[in-house]
């Protein structure tokens, strides 16, 4: 396996202190197929047509 020119090392990304989304998307996950709904519950899954209700 080649690592590039002699003495070359790939750069390593520094960890970031910023987090991801602060909201929980779990109520928007379809229980039947696992797809994330486009709208807030209550809604219908665009992939399988299952009802996604308010928890």
PQR file of N, CA, C, O and H, with PARSE charges and radii, in Angstrom:
ATOM      1  N   UNK A   1       0.852  -1.186   0.000 -0.4000 1.5000
ATOM      2  CA  UNK A   1       0.000   0.000   0.000 -0.0000 2.0000
ATOM      3  C   UNK A   1       0.888   1.236   0.000  0.5500 1.7000
ATOM      4  O   UNK A   1       1.799   1.351   0.820 -0.5500 1.4000
ATOM      5  N   UNK A   2       0.631   2.135  -0.893 -0.4000 1.5000
ATOM      6  CA  UNK A   2       1.410   3.359  -0.993 -0.0000 2.0000
ATOM      7  C   UNK A   2       0.831   4.449  -0.096  0.5500 1.7000
ATOM      8  O   UNK A   2      -0.383   4.638  -0.028 -0.5500 1.4000
ATOM      9  H   UNK A   2      -0.109   2.042  -1.559  0.4000 1.0000
ATOM     10  N   UNK A   3       1.712   5.154   0.583 -0.4000 1.5000
ATOM     11  CA  UNK A   3       1.264   6.238   1.452 -0.0000 2.0000
ATOM     12  C   UNK A   3       1.628   7.600   0.894  0.5500 1.7000
ATOM     13  O   UNK A   3       1.408   8.613   1.558 -0.5500 1.4000
ATOM     14  H   UNK A   3       2.699   5.000   0.528  0.4000 1.0000
ATOM     15  N   UNK A   4       2.179   7.650  -0.310 -0.4000 1.5000
ATOM     16  CA  UNK A   4       2.546   8.918  -0.913 -0.0000 2.0000
ATOM     17  C   UNK A   4       4.035   9.147  -0.803  0.5500 1.7000
ATOM     18  O   UNK A   4       4.770   8.225  -0.450 -0.5500 1.4000
ATOM     19  H   UNK A   4       2.358   6.827  -0.850  0.4000 1.0000
ATOM     20  N   UNK A   5       4.505  10.352  -1.094 -0.4000 1.5000
ATOM     21  CA  UNK A   5       5.933  10.666  -1.026 -0.0000 2.0000
ATOM     22  C   UNK A   5       6.493  10.408   0.370  0.5500 1.7000
ATOM     23  O   UNK A   5       5.768  10.429   1.365 -0.5500 1.4000
ATOM     24  H   UNK A   5       3.908  11.101  -1.381  0.4000 1.0000
ATOM     25  N   UNK A   6       7.800  10.166   0.416 -0.4000 1.5000
ATOM     26  CA  UNK A   6       8.461   9.904   1.694 -0.0000 2.0000
ATOM     27  C   UNK A   6       8.210  11.046   2.675  0.5500 1.7000
ATOM     28  O   UNK A   6       8.381  12.216   2.331 -0.5500 1.4000
ATOM     29  H   UNK A   6       8.389  10.149  -0.392  0.4000 1.0000
ATOM     30  N   UNK A   7       7.809  10.710   3.877 -0.4000 1.5000
ATOM     31  CA  UNK A   7       7.557  11.714   4.897 -0.0000 2.0000
ATOM     32  C   UNK A   7       6.172  12.316   4.855  0.5500 1.7000
ATOM     33  O   UNK A   7       5.787  13.047   5.768 -0.5500 1.4000
ATOM     34  H   UNK A   7       7.669   9.760   4.157  0.4000 1.0000
ATOM     35  N   UNK A   8       5.421  12.024   3.815 -0.4000 1.5000
ATOM     36  CA  UNK A   8       4.063  12.563   3.686 -0.0000 2.0000
ATOM     37  C   UNK A   8       3.113  11.800   4.578  0.5500 1.7000
ATOM     38  O   UNK A   8       3.171  10.572   4.653 -0.5500 1.4000
ATOM     39  H   UNK A   8       5.734  11.430   3.074  0.4000 1.0000
ATOM     40  N   UNK A   9       2.234  12.525   5.259 -0.4000 1.5000
ATOM     41  CA  UNK A   9       1.216  11.906   6.099 -0.0000 2.0000
ATOM     42  C   UNK A   9      -0.118  12.585   5.808  0.5500 1.7000
ATOM     43  O   UNK A   9      -0.168  13.801   5.618 -0.5500 1.4000
ATOM     44  H   UNK A   9       2.187  13.522   5.198  0.4000 1.0000
ATOM     45  N   UNK A  10      -1.185  11.816   5.772 -0.4000 1.5000
ATOM     46  CA  UNK A  10      -2.487  12.445   5.529 -0.0000 2.0000
ATOM     47  C   UNK A  10      -2.873  13.352   6.686  0.5500 1.7000
ATOM     48  O   UNK A  10      -2.525  13.086   7.836 -0.5500 1.4000
ATOM     49  H   UNK A  10      -1.144  10.829   5.926  0.4000 1.0000
ATOM     50  N   UNK A  11      -3.583  14.409   6.382 -0.4000 1.5000
ATOM     51  CA  UNK A  11      -4.015  15.313   7.442 -0.0000 2.0000
ATOM     52  C   UNK A  11      -5.145  14.673   8.234  0.5500 1.7000
ATOM     53  O   UNK A  11      -5.937  13.895   7.702 -0.5500 1.4000
ATOM     54  H   UNK A  11      -3.866  14.626   5.447  0.4000 1.0000
ATOM     55  N   UNK A  12      -5.202  15.010   9.496 -0.4000 1.5000
ATOM     56  CA  UNK A  12      -6.234  14.485  10.373 -0.0000 2.0000
ATOM     57  C   UNK A  12      -7.121  15.652  10.786  0.5500 1.7000
ATOM     58  O   UNK A  12      -6.639  16.672  11.279 -0.5500 1.4000
ATOM     59  H   UNK A  12      -4.559  15.642   9.928  0.4000 1.0000
ATOM     60  N   UNK A  13      -8.408  15.488  10.580 -0.4000 1.5000
ATOM     61  CA  UNK A  13      -9.352  16.552  10.934 -0.0000 2.0000
ATOM     62  C   UNK A  13      -9.421  16.706  12.447  0.5500 1.7000
ATOM     63  O   UNK A  13      -9.467  15.724  13.187 -0.5500 1.4000
ATOM     64  H   UNK A  13      -8.799  14.660  10.179  0.4000 1.0000
ATOM     65  N   UNK A  14      -9.426  17.923  12.877 -0.4000 1.5000
ATOM     66  CA  UNK A  14      -9.560  18.204  14.306 -0.0000 2.0000
ATOM     67  C   UNK A  14     -11.018  18.044  14.720  0.5500 1.7000
ATOM     68  O   UNK A  14     -11.910  18.406  13.953 -0.5500 1.4000
ATOM     69  H   UNK A  14      -9.389  18.721  12.276  0.4000 1.0000
ATOM     70  N   UNK A  15     -11.280  17.519  15.896 -0.4000 1.5000
ATOM     71  CA  UNK A  15     -12.670  17.395  16.346 -0.0000 2.0000
ATOM     72  C   UNK A  15     -13.315  18.760  16.540  0.5500 1.7000
ATOM     73  O   UNK A  15     -12.652  19.721  16.932 -0.5500 1.4000
ATOM     74  H   UNK A  15     -10.554  17.226  16.518  0.4000 1.0000
ATOM     75  N   UNK A  16     -14.593  18.835  16.267 -0.4000 1.5000
ATOM     76  CA  UNK A  16     -15.327  20.092  16.410 -0.0000 2.0000
ATOM     77  C   UNK A  16     -16.179  20.047  17.670  0.5500 1.7000
ATOM     78  O   UNK A  16     -16.672  18.990  18.062 -0.5500 1.4000
ATOM     79  H   UNK A  16     -15.131  18.055  15.949  0.4000 1.0000
ATOM     80  N   UNK A  17     -16.345  21.189  18.290 -0.4000 1.5000
ATOM     81  CA  UNK A  17     -17.181  21.285  19.473 -0.0000 2.0000
ATOM     82  C   UNK A  17     -18.648  21.517  19.124  0.5500 1.7000
ATOM     83  O   UNK A  17     -19.512  21.458  19.999 -0.5500 1.4000
ATOM     84  H   UNK A  17     -15.944  22.048  17.972  0.4000 1.0000
ATOM     85  N   UNK A  18     -18.933  21.782  17.845 -0.4000 1.5000
ATOM     86  CA  UNK A  18     -20.311  22.040  17.459 -0.0000 2.0000
ATOM     87  C   UNK A  18     -21.073  20.730  17.362  0.5500 1.7000
ATOM     88  O   UNK A  18     -20.544  19.722  16.893 -0.5500 1.4000
ATOM     89  H   UNK A  18     -18.231  21.830  17.134  0.4000 1.0000
ATOM     90  N   UNK A  19     -22.312  20.756  17.807 -0.4000 1.5000
ATOM     91  CA  UNK A  19     -23.139  19.558  17.773 -0.0000 2.0000
ATOM     92  C   UNK A  19     -23.991  19.511  16.525  0.5500 1.7000
ATOM     93  O   UNK A  19     -23.903  20.378  15.655 -0.5500 1.4000
ATOM     94  H   UNK A  19     -22.742  21.575  18.188  0.4000 1.0000
ATOM     95  N   UNK A  20     -24.805  18.496  16.454 -0.4000 1.5000
ATOM     96  CA  UNK A  20     -25.713  18.344  15.325 -0.0000 2.0000
ATOM     97  C   UNK A  20     -27.042  19.013  15.616  0.5500 1.7000
ATOM     98  O   UNK A  20     -27.111  20.034  16.301 -0.5500 1.4000
ATOM     99  H   UNK A  20     -24.876  17.792  17.160  0.4000 1.0000
ATOM    100  N   UNK A  21     -28.078  18.425  15.089 -0.4000 1.5000
ATOM    101  CA  UNK A  21     -29.418  18.954  15.297 -0.0000 2.0000
ATOM    102  C   UNK A  21     -29.800  18.877  16.770  0.5500 1.7000
ATOM    103  O   UNK A  21     -29.493  17.899  17.451 -0.5500 1.4000
ATOM    104  H   UNK A  21     -28.022  17.596  14.532  0.4000 1.0000
ATOM    105  N   UNK A  22     -30.463  19.902  17.247 -0.4000 1.5000
ATOM    106  CA  UNK A  22     -30.845  19.927  18.655 -0.0000 2.0000
ATOM    107  C   UNK A  22     -32.223  19.327  18.898  0.5500 1.7000
ATOM    108  O   UNK A  22     -32.627  19.143  20.046 -0.5500 1.4000
ATOM    109  H   UNK A  22     -30.712  20.696  16.693  0.4000 1.0000
ATOM    110  N   UNK A  23     -32.936  19.025  17.838 -0.4000 1.5000
ATOM    111  CA  UNK A  23     -34.281  18.464  17.985 -0.0000 2.0000
ATOM    112  C   UNK A  23     -34.240  16.957  17.828  0.5500 1.7000
ATOM    113  O   UNK A  23     -33.304  16.409  17.245 -0.5500 1.4000
ATOM    114  H   UNK A  23     -32.608  19.174  16.906  0.4000 1.0000
ATOM    115  N   UNK A  24     -35.244  16.298  18.341 -0.4000 1.5000
ATOM    116  CA  UNK A  24     -35.348  14.852  18.187 -0.0000 2.0000
ATOM    117  C   UNK A  24     -36.259  14.541  17.006  0.5500 1.7000
ATOM    118  O   UNK A  24     -37.412  14.973  16.978 -0.5500 1.4000
ATOM    119  H   UNK A  24     -36.004  16.742  18.815  0.4000 1.0000
ATOM    120  N   UNK A  25     -35.752  13.801  16.040 -0.4000 1.5000
ATOM    121  CA  UNK A  25     -36.511  13.459  14.838 -0.0000 2.0000
ATOM    122  C   UNK A  25     -37.313  12.173  15.015  0.5500 1.7000
ATOM    123  O   UNK A  25     -38.058  11.793  14.112 -0.5500 1.4000
ATOM    124  H   UNK A  25     -34.815  13.450  16.063  0.4000 1.0000
ATOM    125  N   UNK A  26     -37.182  11.494  16.152 -0.4000 1.5000
ATOM    126  CA  UNK A  26     -37.835  10.213  16.355 -0.0000 2.0000
ATOM    127  C   UNK A  26     -39.342  10.221  16.100  0.5500 1.7000
ATOM    128  O   UNK A  26     -39.848   9.264  15.514 -0.5500 1.4000
ATOM    129  H   UNK A  26     -36.577  11.802  16.886  0.4000 1.0000
ATOM    130  N   UNK A  27     -40.091  11.262  16.515 -0.4000 1.5000
ATOM    131  CA  UNK A  27     -41.541  11.248  16.235 -0.0000 2.0000
ATOM    132  C   UNK A  27     -41.875  11.270  14.748  0.5500 1.7000
ATOM    133  O   UNK A  27     -42.999  10.935  14.373 -0.5500 1.4000
ATOM    134  H   UNK A  27     -39.679  12.039  16.991  0.4000 1.0000
ATOM    135  N   UNK A  28     -40.930  11.654  13.889 -0.4000 1.5000
ATOM    136  CA  UNK A  28     -41.179  11.723  12.456 -0.0000 2.0000
ATOM    137  C   UNK A  28     -40.755  10.458  11.718  0.5500 1.7000
ATOM    138  O   UNK A  28     -40.884  10.395  10.495 -0.5500 1.4000
ATOM    139  H   UNK A  28     -40.017  11.927  14.193  0.4000 1.0000
ATOM    140  N   UNK A  29     -40.248   9.443  12.432 -0.4000 1.5000
ATOM    141  CA  UNK A  29     -39.822   8.209  11.795 -0.0000 2.0000
ATOM    142  C   UNK A  29     -41.017   7.273  11.642  0.5500 1.7000
ATOM    143  O   UNK A  29     -41.742   7.016  12.603 -0.5500 1.4000
ATOM    144  H   UNK A  29     -40.143   9.494  13.425  0.4000 1.0000
ATOM    145  N   UNK A  30     -41.213   6.773  10.441 -0.4000 1.5000
ATOM    146  CA  UNK A  30     -42.313   5.839  10.176 -0.0000 2.0000
ATOM    147  C   UNK A  30     -42.001   4.500  10.845  0.5500 1.7000
ATOM    148  O   UNK A  30     -40.938   3.924  10.618 -0.5500 1.4000
ATOM    149  H   UNK A  30     -40.625   6.981   9.660  0.4000 1.0000
ATOM    150  N   UNK A  31     -42.919   4.009  11.661 -0.4000 1.5000
ATOM    151  CA  UNK A  31     -42.716   2.743  12.354 -0.0000 2.0000
ATOM    152  C   UNK A  31     -42.751   1.558  11.390  0.5500 1.7000
ATOM    153  O   UNK A  31     -42.167   0.515  11.681 -0.5500 1.4000
ATOM    154  H   UNK A  31     -43.783   4.477  11.846  0.4000 1.0000
ATOM    155  N   UNK A  32     -43.422   1.699  10.254 -0.4000 1.5000
ATOM    156  CA  UNK A  32     -43.542   0.590   9.309 -0.0000 2.0000
ATOM    157  C   UNK A  32     -42.324   0.433   8.407  0.5500 1.7000
ATOM    158  O   UNK A  32     -41.875  -0.689   8.175 -0.5500 1.4000
ATOM    159  H   UNK A  32     -43.897   2.547  10.017  0.4000 1.0000
ATOM    160  N   UNK A  33     -41.779   1.537   7.894 -0.4000 1.5000
ATOM    161  CA  UNK A  33     -40.667   1.409   6.938 -0.0000 2.0000
ATOM    162  C   UNK A  33     -39.387   2.129   7.363  0.5500 1.7000
ATOM    163  O   UNK A  33     -38.334   1.921   6.761 -0.5500 1.4000
ATOM    164  H   UNK A  33     -42.144   2.448   8.083  0.4000 1.0000
ATOM    165  N   UNK A  34     -39.469   2.977   8.399 -0.4000 1.5000
ATOM    166  CA  UNK A  34     -38.266   3.655   8.896 -0.0000 2.0000
ATOM    167  C   UNK A  34     -37.929   4.965   8.204  0.5500 1.7000
ATOM    168  O   UNK A  34     -36.938   5.606   8.555 -0.5500 1.4000
ATOM    169  H   UNK A  34     -40.325   3.146   8.888  0.4000 1.0000
ATOM    170  N   UNK A  35     -38.726   5.373   7.237 -0.4000 1.5000
ATOM    171  CA  UNK A  35     -38.457   6.627   6.523 -0.0000 2.0000
ATOM    172  C   UNK A  35     -38.778   7.819   7.418  0.5500 1.7000
ATOM    173  O   UNK A  35     -39.706   7.772   8.225 -0.5500 1.4000
ATOM    174  H   UNK A  35     -39.531   4.852   6.953  0.4000 1.0000
ATOM    175  N   UNK A  36     -38.007   8.875   7.265 -0.4000 1.5000
ATOM    176  CA  UNK A  36     -38.255  10.120   7.987 -0.0000 2.0000
ATOM    177  C   UNK A  36     -39.321  10.905   7.239  0.5500 1.7000
ATOM    178  O   UNK A  36     -39.173  11.189   6.051 -0.5500 1.4000
ATOM    179  H   UNK A  36     -37.253   8.913   6.610  0.4000 1.0000
ATOM    180  N   UNK A  37     -40.402  11.258   7.943 -0.4000 1.5000
ATOM    181  CA  UNK A  37     -41.514  11.984   7.324 -0.0000 2.0000
ATOM    182  C   UNK A  37     -41.090  13.409   6.971  0.5500 1.7000
ATOM    183  O   UNK A  37     -40.236  14.000   7.632 -0.5500 1.4000
ATOM    184  H   UNK A  37     -40.522  11.027   8.908  0.4000 1.0000
ATOM    185  N   UNK A  38     -41.696  13.938   5.931 -0.4000 1.5000
ATOM    186  CA  UNK A  38     -41.405  15.300   5.498 -0.0000 2.0000
ATOM    187  C   UNK A  38     -42.051  16.345   6.399  0.5500 1.7000
ATOM    188  O   UNK A  38     -41.565  17.471   6.499 -0.5500 1.4000
ATOM    189  H   UNK A  38     -42.390  13.458   5.394  0.4000 1.0000
ATOM    190  N   UNK A  39     -43.150  15.970   7.057 -0.4000 1.5000
ATOM    191  CA  UNK A  39     -43.909  16.906   7.888 -0.0000 2.0000
ATOM    192  C   UNK A  39     -44.005  16.410   9.323  0.5500 1.7000
ATOM    193  O   UNK A  39     -43.777  15.235   9.610 -0.5500 1.4000
ATOM    194  H   UNK A  39     -43.545  15.055   6.976  0.4000 1.0000
ATOM    195  N   UNK A  40     -44.345  17.326  10.210 -0.4000 1.5000
ATOM    196  CA  UNK A  40     -44.560  16.979  11.619 -0.0000 2.0000
ATOM    197  C   UNK A  40     -45.799  16.096  11.739  0.5500 1.7000
ATOM    198  O   UNK A  40     -46.759  16.275  10.988 -0.5500 1.4000
ATOM    199  H   UNK A  40     -44.530  18.280   9.977  0.4000 1.0000
ATOM    200  N   UNK A  41     -45.791  15.140  12.677 -0.4000 1.5000
ATOM    201  CA  UNK A  41     -47.001  14.341  12.913 -0.0000 2.0000
ATOM    202  C   UNK A  41     -48.131  15.218  13.430  0.5500 1.7000
ATOM    203  O   UNK A  41     -47.851  16.236  14.063 -0.5500 1.4000
ATOM    204  H   UNK A  41     -45.012  14.994  13.287  0.4000 1.0000
ATOM    205  N   UNK A  42     -49.368  14.884  13.197 -0.4000 1.5000
ATOM    206  CA  UNK A  42     -49.830  13.712  12.463 -0.0000 2.0000
ATOM    207  C   UNK A  42     -49.679  13.913  10.959  0.5500 1.7000
ATOM    208  O   UNK A  42     -49.971  14.986  10.431 -0.5500 1.4000
ATOM    209  H   UNK A  42     -49.595  14.057  12.683  0.4000 1.0000
ATOM    210  N   UNK A  43     -49.225  12.875  10.284 -0.4000 1.5000
ATOM    211  CA  UNK A  43     -49.027  12.912   8.841 -0.0000 2.0000
ATOM    212  C   UNK A  43     -49.074  11.489   8.303  0.5500 1.7000
ATOM    213  O   UNK A  43     -49.316  10.542   9.052 -0.5500 1.4000
ATOM    214  H   UNK A  43     -48.988  12.004  10.713  0.4000 1.0000
ATOM    215  N   UNK A  44     -48.844  11.344   7.018 -0.4000 1.5000
ATOM    216  CA  UNK A  44     -48.808  10.040   6.368 -0.0000 2.0000
ATOM    217  C   UNK A  44     -47.437   9.874   5.738  0.5500 1.7000
ATOM    218  O   UNK A  44     -46.903  10.813   5.147 -0.5500 1.4000
ATOM    219  H   UNK A  44     -48.648  12.113   6.409  0.4000 1.0000
ATOM    220  N   UNK A  45     -46.860   8.673   5.864 -0.4000 1.5000
ATOM    221  CA  UNK A  45     -45.563   8.391   5.280 -0.0000 2.0000
ATOM    222  C   UNK A  45     -45.645   8.434   3.761  0.5500 1.7000
ATOM    223  O   UNK A  45     -46.508   7.796   3.158 -0.5500 1.4000
ATOM    224  H   UNK A  45     -47.294   7.911   6.344  0.4000 1.0000
ATOM    225  N   UNK A  46     -44.740   9.191   3.149 -0.4000 1.5000
ATOM    226  CA  UNK A  46     -44.737   9.321   1.691 -0.0000 2.0000
ATOM    227  C   UNK A  46     -44.258   8.034   1.016  0.5500 1.7000
ATOM    228  O   UNK A  46     -44.563   7.808  -0.155 -0.5500 1.4000
ATOM    229  H   UNK A  46     -44.039   9.709   3.639  0.4000 1.0000
ATOM    230  N   UNK A  47     -43.517   7.194   1.730 -0.4000 1.5000
ATOM    231  CA  UNK A  47     -42.981   5.978   1.135 -0.0000 2.0000
ATOM    232  C   UNK A  47     -43.975   4.813   1.156  0.5500 1.7000
ATOM    233  O   UNK A  47     -44.151   4.122   0.152 -0.5500 1.4000
ATOM    234  H   UNK A  47     -43.270   7.378   2.681  0.4000 1.0000
ATOM    235  N   UNK A  48     -44.627   4.599   2.314 -0.4000 1.5000
ATOM    236  CA  UNK A  48     -45.487   3.406   2.425 -0.0000 2.0000
ATOM    237  C   UNK A  48     -46.944   3.722   2.726  0.5500 1.7000
ATOM    238  O   UNK A  48     -47.783   2.821   2.695 -0.5500 1.4000
ATOM    239  H   UNK A  48     -44.485   5.159   3.129  0.4000 1.0000
ATOM    240  N   UNK A  49     -47.270   4.993   3.019 -0.4000 1.5000
ATOM    241  CA  UNK A  49     -48.640   5.382   3.267 -0.0000 2.0000
ATOM    242  C   UNK A  49     -49.139   5.158   4.686  0.5500 1.7000
ATOM    243  O   UNK A  49     -50.310   5.400   4.980 -0.5500 1.4000
ATOM    244  H   UNK A  49     -46.588   5.724   3.044  0.4000 1.0000
ATOM    245  N   UNK A  50     -48.251   4.694   5.573 -0.4000 1.5000
ATOM    246  CA  UNK A  50     -48.661   4.453   6.965 -0.0000 2.0000
ATOM    247  C   UNK A  50     -48.916   5.778   7.676  0.5500 1.7000
ATOM    248  O   UNK A  50     -48.310   6.802   7.361 -0.5500 1.4000
ATOM    249  H   UNK A  50     -47.300   4.497   5.335  0.4000 1.0000
ATOM    250  N   UNK A  51     -49.806   5.732   8.619 -0.4000 1.5000
ATOM    251  CA  UNK A  51     -50.120   6.914   9.431 -0.0000 2.0000
ATOM    252  C   UNK A  51     -49.034   7.115  10.471  0.5500 1.7000
ATOM    253  O   UNK A  51     -48.642   6.169  11.155 -0.5500 1.4000
ATOM    254  H   UNK A  51     -50.299   4.901   8.876  0.4000 1.0000
ATOM    255  N   UNK A  52     -48.544   8.344  10.593 -0.4000 1.5000
ATOM    256  CA  UNK A  52     -47.561   8.702  11.611 -0.0000 2.0000
ATOM    257  C   UNK A  52     -48.276   9.661  12.559  0.5500 1.7000
ATOM    258  O   UNK A  52     -48.539  10.815  12.221 -0.5500 1.4000
ATOM    259  H   UNK A  52     -48.862   9.112  10.037  0.4000 1.0000
ATOM    260  N   UNK A  53     -48.577   9.165  13.731 -0.4000 1.5000
ATOM    261  CA  UNK A  53     -49.360   9.925  14.701 -0.0000 2.0000
ATOM    262  C   UNK A  53     -48.475  10.631  15.715  0.5500 1.7000
ATOM    263  O   UNK A  53     -47.296  10.306  15.859 -0.5500 1.4000
ATOM    264  H   UNK A  53     -48.363   8.228  14.006  0.4000 1.0000
ATOM    265  N   UNK A  54     -49.050  11.592  16.410 -0.4000 1.5000
ATOM    266  CA  UNK A  54     -48.352  12.302  17.464 -0.0000 2.0000
ATOM    267  C   UNK A  54     -48.111  11.313  18.621  0.5500 1.7000
ATOM    268  O   UNK A  54     -49.048  10.655  19.072 -0.5500 1.4000
ATOM    269  H   UNK A  54     -50.007  11.855  16.293  0.4000 1.0000
ATOM    270  N   UNK A  55     -46.870  11.208  19.098 -0.4000 1.5000
ATOM    271  CA  UNK A  55     -46.597  10.255  20.202 -0.0000 2.0000
ATOM    272  C   UNK A  55     -47.293  10.629  21.488  0.5500 1.7000
ATOM    273  O   UNK A  55     -47.157   9.928  22.491 -0.5500 1.4000
ATOM    274  H   UNK A  55     -46.108  11.742  18.732  0.4000 1.0000
TER
END
